[in-house]
Amino acid sequence: MAWYHKLFNLEEKQNPAQVYLGGTVESSREYTQNYESFYESLEIVNRGVNMIVDDTAEIPAMIVPIEAARGVVTGVKRSKVFQLLNKQANPFQDISAFKRNCITDFLIDGNIFIYYDGAHCYHLPADKVRIETSRETLVEKYLYNDIVYTPDEIIHIKENSFHDIYRGVSRLKPALRTMILMNRMRNFQDKFFENGAVPGLVLKSPNTLSDKIKERMILAWQQRYRPDSGGRRPLILDGGIEVDALTQQNFKDLDFQQSIADNEKIILKALGIPPILLDSGNNANIRPNMRLYYLETILPIVRKMNHAYGRYFGFTIREDVTNTPALQPELRDAAAYYTSLVNAGVITTNEAREKLGYDFIDGQDEIRVPQNIAGSAVNPSQGGRPEEENNDE
């Protein structure tokens, strides 16, 4: 902004589009109670969310030792950032619990809000945080209940969203219809067994019965012919009464087993989990699918968090997958690979040992110079062109 802008009451926008986007208060776009209820009641939702949360929380951050850029906050040392991201975010939580709370919010609400007080990081429930937008920059302030936070106090990690540049969309939202359908199937099964677990039957009588007799017969049938309270008790039908089935449905058709299995796969795909990972009957392609799961689901979440941390603290932060088994090659392939690098003079023996998880040994910090040693044990005085015979003799 130039000096004459204030003199002539001129306003210059840092982001020209913000004049049309700012000036609003953005609350959570998700009714998270639905997702929380399904997370607690549907087994596949609970298992899928827990897999992503636990696997993501176990990947540590690596602070790249290069020249730091200017972050939102300044003066924070690299060792302090490493401690906040890998050791202890605050005095009241271990780092795993802190990360798991943040990632659960990321999946359920689509956002993570972290408050940094200058010394420690604290997680704020995403569904209770409101964003007051700015007409000049991006965010004017953050509101949590009655507490106001400035933009330089909050680290915001946002999930992808098409309609909003301020808040992300829950990963469970595309599967909401499927989760509702599965919940209705379960409720139908519960009501079916609560009502006696008897498919629709018709009692046919040759005579016209009064309403009082009909009600008495229905009550007697419900009391005596209940599989949940005694099984199939025999009934004596007199007066020409016959039993007929109202429908052709049986117990096997009412368990929705195939439909539930198909819907579970839809939910897992919406979360980004290959269904084969939870199919105990097929272990043929576990490793490539596990690698796909990490590359396309876990690591993108980790990188979004690391980019937000990096912008805030001013460091380049990357994921450390050294101890992640799914992303490591087979030991035999790794040993052959590093052996070829050592023999070719690319890396030292100790560097290869470090990559393979072994300790350093003395005298192995020099590069090996490749040499062609073929034929080195042959006497140089032997061989060559054979001597010519003298025919004159």
Summary of the structure (lengths in Angstrom):
residues: 393
radius of gyration: 34.9
end to end distance: 108.0
largest distance: 145.1
contacts: 979
relative contact order: 0.12
helix: 45%
strand: 12%
